[in-house]
Amino acid sequence: MILEVAPLQVRAGQAAEFEAAFVKAQRIIASMPGYVSHELQRCLERPNEYVLLVRWESLEAHEVGFRQSPEYQQWKQLLHHFYEPFPVVSHYEAVQGAVGG
């Protein structure tokens, strides 16, 4: 499993609109092949900062299956205009033997 981490900086004064748009957009990502789960977290100290965590079955499920899909265009239309600057997305995998919970 792969963890996509997207730190999101939302334009000042647009947090409520972003969150409302995300509620719609999350249906898109959740319908994609290879999607496992997601969560959106808001920073307590800086309310225009968020982190989006998405779990995918594989890197290809995100980079090819989602990003090259027609559904990604809808995702972009709903969300990308809120970001300043545009986020740098990273992908992580668990370190064997170092997972708790």
C-alpha positions in Angstrom: 0.0 0.0 0.0 1.1 3.5 -0.8 0.4 6.7 1.2 0.0 9.9 -0.8 0.7 13.0 1.3 -0.4 16.3 -0.1 0.2 19.4 2.1 -2.4 22.0 1.0 -2.2 25.7 1.4 -5.6 27.2 0.8 -6.0 30.8 -0.2 -6.8 33.1 2.7 -10.5 33.4 3.3 -11.4 30.4 1.2 -11.2 27.6 3.8 -15.0 27.1 4.1 -15.5 27.0 0.3 -12.6 24.6 -0.1 -14.0 22.3 2.5 -17.4 22.3 0.8 -15.8 21.6 -2.6 -13.8 18.8 -1.0 -16.9 17.1 0.3 -18.0 16.8 -3.4 -14.6 16.0 -4.8 -13.9 13.1 -2.3 -16.6 11.1 -4.1 -14.5 11.2 -7.2 -11.3 9.9 -5.7 -13.2 7.3 -3.6 -14.6 5.8 -6.8 -11.3 5.2 -8.5 -9.8 1.7 -8.9 -6.9 1.2 -6.5 -8.3 3.7 -3.9 -8.2 2.4 -0.3 -9.0 5.4 2.0 -8.5 9.1 2.6 -8.6 11.8 5.2 -8.4 15.5 5.1 -6.9 17.2 8.2 -6.9 21.0 9.0 -4.0 22.5 10.9 -5.1 23.9 14.3 -2.4 26.6 14.4 -2.8 27.8 10.8 -6.4 27.2 9.6 -5.6 27.7 5.9 -3.2 24.7 6.0 -4.4 21.2 5.4 -2.9 17.8 4.7 -4.6 15.3 2.5 -3.7 11.6 3.1 -4.8 9.1 0.5 -4.0 5.4 0.6 -3.7 3.6 -2.7 -3.1 0.0 -3.6 -0.1 1.1 -5.7 1.7 4.1 -7.0 0.3 3.4 -10.5 -3.3 3.5 -9.1 -2.7 7.2 -8.2 -0.2 8.4 -10.9 -1.8 6.6 -13.9 -5.2 5.3 -12.9 -6.4 8.5 -11.2 -4.2 11.3 -12.6 -4.7 10.2 -16.2 -8.4 9.7 -15.9 -11.3 11.9 -17.0 -12.4 12.0 -13.4 -9.2 13.8 -12.5 -10.3 16.7 -14.7 -13.4 17.1 -12.5 -11.2 16.9 -9.3 -9.0 19.6 -10.7 -11.9 21.8 -11.6 -13.4 21.5 -8.1 -10.2 22.0 -6.0 -7.1 23.2 -7.7 -8.0 26.9 -7.8 -8.0 27.0 -4.0 -4.2 26.3 -3.7 -1.5 28.9 -3.3 1.1 27.6 -3.9 0.3 24.4 -5.7 1.1 21.4 -3.5 4.0 19.1 -4.0 2.6 15.6 -3.5 4.8 12.8 -2.1 4.3 9.0 -1.9 5.4 6.8 1.0 5.5 3.2 1.9 5.6 1.6 5.3 8.9 0.6 6.7 8.8 -3.1 7.5 8.7 -3.8 11.2 8.1 -0.1 12.0 4.3 0.0 12.0 2.3 0.2 15.2 -1.2 0.7 16.2 
